[in-house]
Amino acid sequence: MKFFIDTADVKEIAAANELGLVDGVTTNPSLIAKSGRDFHEVLKEIIA
């Protein structure tokens, strides 16, 4: 079984990654819009 975090919050992604709890990240335009940040900037941070 694999676990994925579904968020646009880069800090949440980093924290989960540091704990070794997730195998990957999923997100969508709605989650990014709720963050109030630029879509492309968030994606760049997530894939970095």
SETORSE-107652 format. One line per field, with one value per atom (N, C-alpha, C): atom name; x, y, z. Coordinates in steps of 0.1 Angstrom, whole numbers, m for minus. Example, Ala and Ser with C-alpha at 12.3 -4.5 7.8 and 13.67 -1.06 7.14 Angstrom:
% SETORSE-107652
site N	CA	C	N	CA	C
px 132	123	132	128	137	129
py m57	m45	m33	m22	m11	0
pz 78	78	78	71	71	79
% end
This chain:
% SETORSE-107652
site N	CA	C	N	CA	C	N	CA	C	N	CA	C	N	CA	C	N	CA	C	N	CA	C	N	CA	C	N	CA	C	N	CA	C	N	CA	C	N	CA	C	N	CA	C	N	CA	C	N	CA	C	N	CA	C	N	CA	C	N	CA	C	N	CA	C	N	CA	C	N	CA	C	N	CA	C	N	CA	C	N	CA	C	N	CA	C	N	CA	C	N	CA	C	N	CA	C	N	CA	C	N	CA	C	N	CA	C	N	CA	C	N	CA	C	N	CA	C	N	CA	C	N	CA	C	N	CA	C	N	CA	C	N	CA	C	N	CA	C	N	CA	C	N	CA	C	N	CA	C	N	CA	C	N	CA	C	N	CA	C	N	CA	C	N	CA	C
px 8	0	9	5	12	3	10	3	7	m3	m1	m7	m1	m6	m13	m25	m33	m34	m25	m24	m17	m18	m10	m1	m1	7	21	31	44	50	47	52	46	34	28	35	38	45	59	66	79	79	70	69	66	57	53	65	72	83	95	97	107	104	92	88	88	89	89	75	65	51	44	50	42	51	44	51	50	41	40	30	28	19	9	m4	m14	m19	m24	m30	m39	m46	m55	m57	m62	m63	m72	m81	m90	m81	m73	m65	m54	m49	m39	m46	m58	m66	m69	m72	m75	m63	m51	m39	m36	m43	m41	m28	m21	m8	m9	1	2	3	m5	m6	8	14	27	38	38	48	47	34	32	37	34	38	53	60	74	80	74	79	77	65	62	71	75	83	98	101	116	122
py m12	0	12	22	35	46	56	67	80	88	101	112	123	135	143	148	156	170	179	192	201	214	224	231	227	234	228	235	230	227	234	231	217	214	201	190	192	182	180	190	189	181	184	178	163	160	145	138	145	139	136	145	144	132	129	118	105	106	93	87	95	89	88	95	95	90	85	80	90	100	110	121	130	141	142	145	149	162	170	183	185	197	200	216	221	236	242	235	240	242	232	233	244	246	257	270	271	284	287	278	280	285	282	287	302	307	321	325	315	317	314	319	317	302	297	283	278	285	280	280	290	291	279	276	264	252	250	237	237	248	248	244	248	245	230	225	211	201	205	195	197	208	211	200
pz 0	0	0	m8	m8	m3	4	10	3	m1	m8	1	1	8	m2	0	m9	m4	m8	m3	m13	m11	m18	m9	4	14	14	9	8	21	32	45	50	47	51	43	31	22	28	31	36	50	58	72	70	61	59	53	44	37	47	56	67	76	78	87	79	66	58	57	59	59	46	35	23	11	1	m11	m22	m21	m31	m27	m36	m34	m45	m41	m51	m47	m57	m55	m67	m66	m77	m77	m87	m88	m77	m72	m61	m48	m45	m33	m34	m46	m48	m47	m53	m52	m38	m29	m15	m8	m13	m6	m9	m19	m22	m29	m33	m40	m55	m62	m76	m80	m89	m93	m97	m106	m111	m100	m92	m81	m71	m68	m59	m65	m78	m85	m85	m88	m88	m75	m64	m51	m48	m52	m49	m56	m69	m77	m74	m66	m64	m54
% end
